[in-house]
Amino acid sequence: MGALYRYDEFDAAFVQARVAEFRDQVARRLSGEITEDEFKSLRLMNGVYLQLHAYMLRIAIPYGTLSSRQLRQLAMIGRRWDRNYGHFTTRQNLQFNWVALKDVPDVLEALAEVEMHAIQTSGNCMRNVTADHFAGAAADEIADPRVYAEIMRQWSTAHPELSYLPRKFKVAITGAPQDRAAIQVHDIGYQIVRNDAGELGFRVFVGGGQGRTPMIGKAVRDFLPEADLLTYTEAIMRVYNLEGRRDNKYKARIKILVHEKGFEAIQSEIEAEFAAIRDGALKLTRESVEDMKRYFIAGPFDTVASSPVFDAAKASDPAFAAWAAVNVTAHKVPGYGIATISLKPIGGIPGDATSEQMELVADLADRYSLGEIRVSHLQNLILPHVRLDDLPALHAALASAGLGTANEGLVTDIIACPGLDYCSLANARAIPIAQRLSERFGAPERQAEIGHLPIKISGCINACGHHHVGAIGILGVDRKGVENYQITLGGSAREDCSIGALVGPGFSYDGIVDAVETVVDTYLGLRQSREETFLEAVRRVGLAPFKEALYGQRA
């Protein structure tokens, strides 16, 4: 069986009450009793946005974990109330872009049937807590971060002090030295660590974020005891709630508070607040943590001495071997692997999955992965617990449905926000750029030659496509009514977190793909070996060779 928290009586009653409340609010809006302006704050509290062409519903997938039953329900919702697909986002959520407002209460009712909702996916609150998408499975994991993400979800949901913050607030937790949750570009990032005595705790980062003012979070604590997780979070939130700016939404995030007041001053205030409440009701007991851990115990796992089917398939099937080389990650249990299902087919829309594809993945999860699916902030799906000998059959089934692309971490595994095709905030299209880049670099030989190269695209400065932390980042801006695309190089969302540097003037819609290819070809010409990644090469040589190649000038 898979590892997944199940609603208790409070959860179920709370979600059902919210559905009923919103059904009444929608009826009042549709009747004209309340205006769109009056309705706005109510719909945002339930994950409903007004986009360019229609309302959009954003559904919470806490810490990126789904059961097969839940994924089948999402597929059904897409077929019945949307256009037969959903879009997985960089917040490990799912968005339906074409749901009619009159149908949203019915969609929320259907979600509640499988213990899901759209609460705290929008508005100035603590948003969906994200986590490492390999949680509970990764070979390098110290502890499962979902345990603590669920504790935080329960604490933060409808918390009165967290519902009307100066601005939206994002928290991420990773359970391994290798950061797969981008914790340093979150308002708060938690990394599970052990101290010299072997005790479990957290390294705490505060003040990270992207958007118009990208900043890397600073380590406010190198070791926070496990028991103090909620208390320390509350201390941070109290300082932010009291001092975060409410007069200017562009300066309202905690990163601006840290920057303007100074890290040491904010750190001192957090510690003082923490000291005052440390021994209060929020302190986690050993029993409460152990009780939560029981929800996240996957298994049982077979004892596997060898994997002859897997080995034979790698030797005889080049397509499978290529997929296994990049889309399969080491599992903590010998004889098992973590399979990444790419939602980035060559020429496709990053993060989109049809209802039929979702149903297939749900079936495959039941057959091969204890009924469990993960959503990554990289807009892919993961089956976390697959026997190596089942991988060839899994890959064949995925490939038959257009889900077998072997490109995890490669140049075509592109993150892209919805951009001007959907979003009312966007200045430029992002999806067509991703599609054209994918087609330009799509040949397997070309991808293998280039190696690990994350490209991330945003259609506006809000950076939903995480362009700031792309090895190659692309930002679409408006230049006198014309789409213009800026290129940044050297970004990373991993443990070596860095913000990409702007190369120079932007490129037109027609010229951006050629410009990216120039950047890639320049890298191939200057790398010291095939093992030197694009990011490593940029950090070694700087921007000058790329500027010269792009603009014909030395810098």
N, C-alpha and C positions, 0 to 999 in steps of 0.2 A: 504494500500500500504506500501511497505517497505521503508527503509531510505537508500538512496544511492546517492552519488554524480554522476551527469551526466556530460559528457564532454561538454565543450563549444567549440566555433569555433577554438580557438587556440589549444586546446588539440587535437581535431580531425585532424587538418591540420599537427600538429607537428608529431603525431604518423604515419600518412600516409606517410609523407616525410621520416621518419626513415625507414619504410618498403621498400620504393622504393630504398633508398640509400643502404640498406643491400642486397636487391635483386641483385643489380649491383656488390656488393663486393663478394657475393657468386658465381656469374657467373665467376668473375675473378679468384677466387680460384679454381673452378672446371675446368677451362680451363688451369690452370697452370700459368696464368699471374702473380699471386702472390703466394709466398710460404706459408706453414703453419705458419712459424714464423712471416711472415708479416701479415698474416690473424688474428693471435691470438688476438691482441688488438682490432681489429674491431669486431670479433665475441663476445668477452667478453663484449663489450659495448651494445650488444644485447642479453645477457643472454645465449650465447652458450658456453658450456664447452666441452672439449674433455676428455671423461672418458676412462675406461679400454677397453671397447668393442665398443663404439659408441659415437657419439656426444650426449650431454644432453642439453635440453632446459629448462631453469628456467623461469617461468612465474610469474610476479608480481601480488600479490593480496593485494593491498594497505590496510593496517590496518586490514587485514583478512576478509574483507567484500565482499561477492559475491551476485549477483542477481541470481534468478533461470535461467534466460536467459543465463547468463554467464556460469553457471555450466553446462548447456546443451551443450553449445559450447565447453567447455573443454572435455566433454564426446565424442562429435563428433570428436574432434581432436585426442583423444586417440584411437578411433576406426579406423579412416581413415589413420592416419599417424604414429601411435605408435603401441603398442601391446595390445590395448584395456584396458589400465589402466593408472593411474597417481599416483604420489607419493607426498603427502602433507608433507611439511617440517617444521622444527622448526623456520623458518622465516616467517611462514604463507604464503608461496609460494607453487606453484605446479611445479613439475619436470616431464618432459617426458624423459625417459632414452634411447629411441631407435629411435628417429626421424632422418631420413636421412638428411644430410646437404642440398641436393638439394631441399628438401621439406620445409625447415625452413622458407623461405620467404612466402610460401603459408600459413603456420601455423600462421605467424605473421599477414598476411592479414586477416585471419579468426578471430584472436584475436581482431584486430582493428574494425571489424564489431560489436563487443559487448563491445567496449570501454575498451579493455585490451591491454597489451603489455609486453615486457620482458626487458624494459629499466631499468638500474640501479639495476639489480639483480646480477651483478658481476662487477669486476674491482675496482679500487681505487677511489670510489665515495661514496656519501651518499646513502646507500642502502634503500630498501623498509622500510618505517617507520612502525613499528609494534605497536599494541595496545591491550588492554584488549579485549578478544574475547566475553565478555558479554556486551560490550559497548552499551549504549542506552537502556539496558534492566535490568541491575542488580539493586537489591533493595538497595545496599549500595553505589550506584554511586553518586558522587557529581556533575559531569558534564560529558558529552559524549566526550571521548578523540579523537574520530574520526574527530570531527570538527577541532581540532588543528593538527591532523596528516595530514588531507587533505590540510590545509593551508601550512604546511611544505612541503608536496609533491609538490605542485605547485611552491613554492619558490625554492626548491632544484633541480628540474628537469632541467638538462642541464645547471645548474648554472656554469659559467666558473671556479669559484674558488673552486667548489666542485667536479669537474670532474677529477682532477688529484691530488688527495690527496696523502700524504705519504703512506697511506694504506686504505683499506676499512673502512667504518665508519657506525656504526649502532646506531639508535635512537629508543627508545620505550617510549610510553606514557600510563599511567594508570589513570583512572578517579575516583578511589575509594581508601579508606584506605587499603583494601586488594589488594595486588599487584598480578595481574594475567597476567602481561606482562614482568616479570623478569627485571625490569628497572635498578636494581643495578648491573647487569652484562652486561650492554651496555656502549658504548662510552659516550653517553648522555642518561640519563633517566629522564623523567618528570613525577611527580606525581601531579595531580590536587588537590589543597587544598584551604581552605578559611582562611583568617587571622582573627584577633580578631574583625575587623570591618565588617566581613562578605563578604569581597571582594574576588573575584575569582583570583587565581594565581597558581603558580607552585613551588613545591620543586624541585630543580635541582641537579641531581647527575652527576658527571663527572669521567671518568677514570675506569669504570668497564669493565670486559671482561673475557673471558674464554681462550681457547687455551693453548699454552705451558706455559704461565705465568698468571694463573687466579688471578683476583683481583676484589674486591668489590668496586663499585663506592663510591666516597665521596660527601657529600652534600656541593656543592659550594654555594648554595643559599637556605635558608629555605623558602623564599617567593619572587617570581618574579611576578610582576603584569602581568595580562593577556596580556595587550597591548605590552609588551616587549618580547614576546616569540621569534619572529624571530630575533629581534635585539640582544638579548642575545645569541641566537644560532650562529648568525654570528660572534659575539665577540669570542665565544669559537673556532669556526672554523678558524678564523684569527690567533689566537694564535697557534693552532695546525698546520695549514698550514705553518706558518713561522718557527716553532721550531721542528715539528715532524721529526724524522730521516728518511732520504731517502737512507742512505748508508747501512742499514741492515733491511730487511723486518721483521725480528723477533723482532726488537726493534722499530718498526715504529708506533705502535698504541698509542693513546693518554694516555692509562694507563701507558705505560713506561715513557712517558714525565712527567706525574704527579709524578710517583715514583722517577725518577732520579733528577728532578729539585726541587721537594718538593711541597706538596699540597698548602701551604700558598703562595709560589711564583707564582704558576700557577693561583691560585685564584685572587691574586693581579693583575696579567696581564690581566686576563679576565675582571675584574671590570674596569680597566683603559681603555681597549678597548671599553667596553660597555658604559662607561661615554662619550667617544668621539663620539659615533654614536647613542646614545639613542634617540635623538629627530629627527632622520633622516627619510628617506622614508619607512623604514621597520616597523615603529610603527603601530600596528594594531588599527584601529578605531573601535568604538562600532558598527558602521553600517556594517563594513566588516565582523566582527565576527557573527553578527546576520544574515547577508545574508547567510553565510556558514551554520549556524545552521539549516536553513530552509531545506537544503538538507537531514538532518538527523533526521527529525521528523517522527517517525513511528506512524501508527494508521490508522483509529481510533480504539480504544479498547472498547470492550463491557463492560458494567457494570455487574459484576458477583457477585451475593450475596452468592452463594454456588456452590459446584462442586460435585453433587451426583454421577455422572458416575465415576469420578475419585476416590471418596471414596469407592464406591462399588467394583471397579476393584482391588484396593489395598487390600480389605478385602477378595476377592474371588480368586485372581490369584497371587500365590506366585512369579511367574517369573516376572510379571509386578511390584509387590510390591518391589522386589529386585532391579529392574531397576530404578524405581521411587526414591528409597531411595538414590541412589548414582549418577544417571545420570540426575536428575532434580534439578535445582537450583532456588531459590526464585527470582521472577520477581518484578519489581517496581510497577506493576499494580496488585491489588488483583484479584485472579481467573485465573492468567496466570503463566506459568513456562518457564524456559529456559532449553531446552532439548539438552543434549550432545549425539551425535551419535558417538559411539566408533568405531574407525578404528583399533581396537586391538582385533579381534576375537581370541579365544584360538588357539594357533599354527599358527596364521597368521603373515603377515609382517606388522609391525607398519607403519601407514600412507598411505598404499596403498588402492586405491578404483578403482573398475572396471568402465568402461563406463556405464554399466547397473546400477550399484549402484549410480553413480553420477546422472544419469537421474531420478532414483527413488527419490533421495533426493531432486532434483529440483522440481519434481511433489509434493512431500510432503510439501516442502516449500511454494508452491503456495496454497496448500489446507489448511495448518495449521499455517504458519508463515509469512504471508504478503509477500511471495516471496523472503525472505531473508535468507542467509546462512552465517555462519562464519567459518573461519578456525582458529584453536588455535595453539599456538606454541608448544602445547603438541601433535600435530599430530592427532587431532580429528576434527570433524565437529560439528557445533552447529546450531540448529533452535532456534532463540532467543525469539520468541513471540508466544507461543503455549498456547491456553486455556487448563486449567487443565482437563476439560472434554473431550478434544480431545486426550489427551496423551495415553489412552489405545489403540485407533485405530492406532495412530502413532506408538506405540511400536509394535503392531502386524504386521504392514506393514514393519517396519525395520527388525524385527526378521525373516520374510519370505525371506529377502534378505541377511541374514548374518550380519546385522548391529545392532542387538538388544542386544549386549553383555553388561551386567551390571557390568562394572568394572572401571568407571571413578574414578581416584585417587587411585585405588587399586593396588595390587602387579603385576597384569597382564597388567596394563595400562602403558606399557613400551615405553619409547622413545628410538629409535635406528636410527643411521645414516645409509646410504647405505653400508658403510664399504667396505671390499675387494671384495664384490660381484659386485660392480660397480665402486668405486672411485679409481682413479689413485694415490691418496695421502695416501690411507689407508694402514695400516700394518697388520690388522687382520679383520676377519669377525665379523660383529655385528648382522646382521639379523638372522642367525641361533641361536645365543645365545639367542636373544629375543624370538624366537619361542620355544626353548627348555625350557626356564624359564617359559614361558606362559603355556606350557603343564604341567610342574612340579607343578605349583601352581594353575592350572585352575579350580579345583573343587570349586563350589560356597561356600561350607562350609569352605573350607580352606581359600579362599579369605576373607570371612566374619570374620573368626577368626583372621586373620592377621591385617585387617583394612587398614588405609591409609598408603601406602608405595610406594612412587615414585622411580622406578628404571630407570636409564638412562645409555645408552651404546654408547660409541664412538669407532670407529675403528682406530683412530689415535689421536695424541696429539692436533689436530686442534679443537677437542671437538664439532663437529657439533651435537653430541648426548647429549650435555649438561651434561656429566657425573660428572663434578665438582660440580654441584648443585643438584645431585640426593641424596636422603636419603641413597640409595645405588647407588654408581657410579661404572661403569665398564669401564676400558680403555684397549683396545687391543693394544699391542706393539709387536715389532719384537725382539725375542731373538735368535740370530744366525740362522735366517731363520725359526724359529718356532713361531707360535702364542702363546702369553702369555697374561694373563688377570689380571690386577691389580684391587683391590677393594678399594674404598674410602667410608667412612661412614660420615653421618652428614651434607650433603649438603642441601641447600634450595635456591630456586629462588624466594621465596615470600618476604614479607615485613621484615621477620626475616632472611634475606639473609645470607648464610654462604657457605664457600667452604669446601667440604668434605676432611677428613684427610685420608691419605694412611694407610691401616691396616698393610701391610707387603709385603713380596714377592708375586709375581703373581702366577697364576694357569694356567694349560694347558687348551687347548680347551676342552678336555674330562673332566677336573676336575672343571671347573668354576661353573657349575650349582650346583654341590654338595656343593661347597664352599658357594655359596649364600644361599642354603638351611640351611647350618650350621649357617650362620649369622642370618637368620630368626628364626630358632629354638632357638637360644641363646636369641634373643629378647623376644620370647614368654615365655621363662623360667624366665626372670628377670623383666619383666614389672610389675608395681605395680597394674595395673588394665587394663581391656580391653579398657578403655578410654585413656590410655597413649599410644600415637603413637610411632612408631619406632624412629622418629626423636627426640621426647621428651626423650625417654629412652636413646638414645646414648648421648644426651647432659647431662643427669643426671649421667650416670655411666662411660662415656668415652670409650676408645677403648679396655681397658684391658680385659674385659670378652670375647670380640670377638676375640682378638688375641689368648687368651688361647684356645678357642674352635677351632680355625682354625689351630694353629701351635703347640698346646700343651705346650705353654710357658706362663709364667706370665710376664706382662710388667709393 
